[in-house]
């Protein structure tokens, strides 16, 4: 089974080049697919200058979102190799060692496991996993009345932990699981991909696993902030949140109305905060 590393890139040649240099000599990786999501002409030219027999490059002329880019990359690799293991990654991550990839692939070998991820080092914190948010939890979060949903695992000091939601910045899954979940839901452009994936896996009774022995650094590059202004980012987040709870949480009409209201309040607060800076 081929091991394929998918890098989702959007006008971020510098991070992508750094990541490719990081993993290019890993013998366990058979293919590095750079999936470019409608970068500008200059960035695309620099990107295609990265040459190696392991590397191939796909380009979307229109950016239809993160999930859509993953789907195109996975479909291409399945057509090319048949069954394979996907390592799906943002461009701004750093892998510590090849042995970490080996550990994650080993975790994925169990039939009941849907996706595997590492601990994510991000903005000075360690991200392990969290629960799928309920409509009530997101309403309270929008209003600033509760914190981000915490880890759903109670034992974090073993080799692995079962969680509901893992970070979509870096994770592994097989082509078999990809087919079982009927691809990633490209009705969301950005945000909530991880919650949607978690909901699909939960329905299939497949586990999401965090390997506590493995850490991957996420530099959280500000490409999104450069590409999309705060008003549009907020709308994308609101749309994704509403779509998720309507489609996957079976939220009531009352809950959906409260979500809309809480989002409007959150947006006004954010707008005032940025205006006063």
C-alpha positions as CSV (number, residue, x, y, z in Angstrom):
1,X,0.0,0.0,0.0
2,X,1.4,3.4,-1.1
3,X,2.1,6.1,1.6
4,X,1.1,9.4,0.1
5,X,1.7,12.8,1.7
6,X,-0.8,15.4,0.6
7,X,0.2,19.1,1.1
8,X,-2.7,21.6,0.7
9,X,-1.1,24.9,-0.4
10,X,-2.5,28.3,-1.0
11,X,0.0,31.1,-1.8
12,X,2.4,29.7,0.7
13,X,5.5,28.5,-1.2
14,X,7.9,29.2,1.6
15,X,6.1,26.9,4.1
16,X,5.5,24.2,1.5
17,X,9.1,24.2,0.4
18,X,10.2,24.0,4.0
19,X,7.9,21.0,4.6
20,X,9.0,19.2,1.4
21,X,12.7,19.7,2.5
22,X,11.6,18.3,5.9
23,X,10.1,15.0,4.5
24,X,11.7,14.4,1.1
25,X,14.3,11.9,2.4
26,X,11.7,9.9,4.4
27,X,11.9,6.4,2.9
28,X,8.5,5.5,4.2
29,X,6.8,8.2,2.0
30,X,6.2,7.0,-1.6
31,X,4.5,10.1,-3.0
32,X,4.4,13.8,-2.1
33,X,1.4,15.5,-3.8
34,X,1.3,19.3,-3.6
35,X,-2.3,20.2,-4.0
36,X,-2.4,23.9,-4.9
37,X,-5.6,25.8,-4.3
38,X,-5.6,28.5,-6.9
39,X,-2.3,30.3,-5.9
40,X,-1.3,33.4,-7.8
41,X,0.9,33.1,-10.9
42,X,4.1,34.1,-9.1
43,X,3.6,31.7,-6.2
44,X,2.6,28.9,-8.6
45,X,5.8,29.3,-10.6
46,X,8.0,29.1,-7.5
47,X,6.0,26.1,-6.3
48,X,6.4,24.1,-9.6
49,X,10.2,24.7,-9.3
50,X,10.3,22.1,-6.5
51,X,11.6,19.1,-8.3
52,X,12.0,15.5,-7.1
53,X,10.9,12.1,-8.4
54,X,8.6,11.7,-5.4
55,X,6.8,15.0,-6.0
56,X,3.8,15.6,-8.2
57,X,1.7,18.7,-8.4
58,X,-2.0,19.4,-8.9
59,X,-3.5,22.8,-9.4
60,X,-7.1,24.1,-8.8
61,X,-7.8,27.1,-11.0
62,X,-10.6,28.1,-8.5
63,X,-10.3,27.7,-4.8
64,X,-13.4,25.8,-3.7
65,X,-12.1,25.2,-0.1
66,X,-10.0,22.9,2.0
67,X,-12.3,19.8,1.8
68,X,-12.7,20.1,-1.9
69,X,-8.9,20.3,-2.4
70,X,-8.5,17.1,-0.2
71,X,-11.1,15.3,-2.2
72,X,-9.4,16.1,-5.5
73,X,-6.0,15.0,-4.2
74,X,-7.4,11.7,-2.7
75,X,-9.3,10.9,-5.8
76,X,-6.2,11.4,-8.0
77,X,-4.1,9.1,-5.8
78,X,-6.7,6.4,-5.7
79,X,-6.9,6.5,-9.5
80,X,-3.2,6.3,-9.6
81,X,-2.4,3.7,-6.9
82,X,-5.6,2.0,-5.8
83,X,-5.5,1.4,-2.1
84,X,-3.2,3.8,-0.2
85,X,-2.6,5.7,3.1
86,X,-3.1,9.4,3.0
87,X,-1.1,11.8,5.2
88,X,-3.1,15.0,4.9
89,X,-1.3,18.2,5.9
90,X,-1.4,21.9,6.0
91,X,1.7,23.5,4.4
92,X,2.9,25.1,7.7
93,X,3.7,22.0,9.7
94,X,7.0,20.5,10.8
95,X,7.5,16.7,11.3
96,X,10.1,15.9,14.0
97,X,11.3,12.5,12.7
98,X,10.5,9.8,10.2
99,X,9.8,7.4,13.0
100,X,6.8,9.5,14.0
101,X,5.2,8.8,10.7
102,X,5.9,5.1,11.2
103,X,4.2,5.1,14.6
104,X,1.1,6.8,13.2
105,X,0.9,4.4,10.3
106,X,1.1,1.5,12.8
107,X,-1.8,3.0,14.8
108,X,-3.9,3.1,11.6
109,X,-3.5,-0.6,11.0
110,X,-6.4,-1.5,13.3
111,X,-9.7,-2.0,11.4
112,X,-11.7,-0.1,13.9
113,X,-9.5,3.1,13.5
114,X,-10.7,5.7,11.1
115,X,-8.2,8.5,11.5
116,X,-4.9,9.0,13.4
117,X,-3.3,12.2,14.5
118,X,-0.4,13.4,16.7
119,X,-0.3,15.9,19.5
120,X,-0.1,19.3,17.7
121,X,2.2,22.0,19.1
122,X,0.5,25.2,18.2
123,X,0.9,28.7,19.5
124,X,2.7,27.5,22.6
125,X,0.1,24.9,23.4
126,X,-0.4,21.2,22.9
127,X,-3.6,20.3,21.1
128,X,-4.7,16.7,21.6
129,X,-8.3,16.5,20.7
130,X,-11.8,17.6,21.7
131,X,-15.4,16.6,21.7
132,X,-17.9,17.3,18.9
133,X,-19.6,20.6,19.9
134,X,-23.3,20.6,20.6
135,X,-25.5,23.5,19.4
136,X,-25.7,24.8,23.0
137,X,-21.9,24.7,23.4
138,X,-21.3,26.7,20.2
139,X,-24.0,29.2,21.2
140,X,-22.3,29.8,24.6
141,X,-18.9,29.9,22.9
142,X,-20.1,32.5,20.4
143,X,-21.4,34.6,23.3
144,X,-18.1,34.3,25.2
145,X,-19.8,32.4,28.0
146,X,-17.7,29.2,27.7
147,X,-14.3,28.1,26.6
148,X,-13.4,25.9,23.6
149,X,-14.7,22.3,24.1
150,X,-12.1,20.4,26.0
151,X,-10.3,17.1,25.2
152,X,-12.8,14.2,25.3
153,X,-10.2,11.7,26.5
154,X,-9.7,11.2,30.2
155,X,-6.4,9.3,30.0
156,X,-3.7,11.3,28.2
157,X,-0.5,9.6,29.4
158,X,-0.9,6.3,27.5
159,X,0.6,5.7,24.1
160,X,-2.7,6.5,22.4
161,X,-6.0,8.1,23.3
162,X,-9.4,7.8,21.7
163,X,-10.9,11.3,21.0
164,X,-13.8,12.5,19.0
165,X,-12.2,15.4,17.0
166,X,-8.6,15.6,15.8
167,X,-6.9,18.6,14.2
168,X,-7.4,18.8,10.5
169,X,-4.0,20.5,10.2
170,X,-2.3,17.0,10.1
171,X,-3.8,13.5,10.2
172,X,-3.7,10.1,8.5
173,X,-6.4,8.0,7.0
174,X,-6.7,5.1,4.5
175,X,-8.3,5.3,1.1
176,X,-10.8,2.7,2.5
177,X,-11.9,5.1,5.2
178,X,-12.1,7.9,2.7
179,X,-14.5,5.9,0.6
180,X,-16.6,4.8,3.7
181,X,-17.1,8.5,4.7
182,X,-18.1,9.3,1.1
183,X,-15.3,11.8,0.8
184,X,-15.0,15.1,2.7
185,X,-18.0,17.4,2.7
186,X,-17.1,20.2,0.4
187,X,-20.3,22.2,1.3
188,X,-18.1,24.1,3.7
189,X,-15.3,26.2,2.3
190,X,-13.3,26.6,5.5
191,X,-13.8,25.7,9.2
192,X,-15.7,22.8,10.8
193,X,-14.0,20.2,8.5
194,X,-12.7,18.4,11.6
195,X,-16.1,18.3,13.3
196,X,-17.8,17.0,10.1
197,X,-15.2,14.3,9.7
198,X,-15.6,13.3,13.4
199,X,-19.4,13.1,13.0
200,X,-19.1,10.9,9.9
201,X,-16.6,8.5,11.7
202,X,-18.8,8.4,14.8
203,X,-21.7,7.3,12.7
204,X,-19.6,4.5,11.2
205,X,-18.3,3.5,14.7
206,X,-14.8,4.2,13.7
207,X,-12.3,5.6,16.2
208,X,-10.2,8.8,16.0
209,X,-6.9,8.2,17.7
210,X,-4.2,10.6,19.0
211,X,-0.7,9.1,19.4
212,X,0.7,10.8,22.5
213,X,4.2,9.7,21.6
214,X,4.2,11.8,18.5
215,X,4.3,15.6,18.3
216,X,4.0,17.7,15.1
217,X,4.5,21.4,15.1
218,X,1.9,23.6,13.5
219,X,3.4,27.1,12.8
220,X,-0.1,28.4,12.1
221,X,0.9,30.5,9.2
222,X,-1.2,33.6,8.7
223,X,-1.9,32.9,5.0
224,X,-5.7,32.7,5.6
225,X,-5.6,36.1,7.4
226,X,-3.7,37.5,4.4
227,X,-6.0,35.9,1.8
228,X,-9.4,36.5,3.5
229,X,-10.4,39.6,5.3
230,X,-12.0,39.3,8.8
231,X,-15.5,40.0,7.6
232,X,-15.4,37.1,5.1
233,X,-13.6,34.8,7.5
234,X,-16.4,35.4,10.0
235,X,-19.1,34.7,7.4
236,X,-17.3,31.5,6.4
237,X,-17.1,30.4,10.0
238,X,-20.8,31.3,10.7
239,X,-21.9,29.5,7.5
240,X,-19.8,26.4,8.4
241,X,-21.1,26.4,11.9
242,X,-24.8,26.7,10.8
243,X,-24.3,24.0,8.1
244,X,-22.7,21.6,10.5
245,X,-25.4,21.8,13.2
246,X,-28.2,21.7,10.7
247,X,-26.7,18.7,8.8
248,X,-24.9,16.7,11.4
249,X,-26.2,17.8,14.8
250,X,-29.9,17.7,14.0
251,X,-30.3,21.1,15.7
252,X,-33.8,22.3,16.3
253,X,-35.1,25.5,14.7
254,X,-34.9,27.2,18.0
255,X,-31.2,26.2,18.4
256,X,-30.5,27.4,14.8
257,X,-32.1,30.8,15.5
258,X,-30.0,31.1,18.7
259,X,-26.9,30.2,16.8
260,X,-27.6,32.9,14.2
261,X,-28.3,35.5,16.9
262,X,-25.2,34.5,18.9
263,X,-23.1,34.8,15.7
264,X,-24.4,38.3,15.0
265,X,-23.5,39.3,18.6
266,X,-20.1,37.8,18.3
267,X,-19.5,39.6,15.0
268,X,-20.5,43.0,16.4
269,X,-18.2,42.4,19.4
270,X,-15.3,41.4,17.1
271,X,-15.9,44.5,14.8
272,X,-15.8,46.9,17.8
273,X,-12.7,45.2,19.2
274,X,-10.8,45.6,15.9
275,X,-12.1,49.1,15.4
276,X,-10.6,50.1,18.8
277,X,-7.2,48.7,18.1
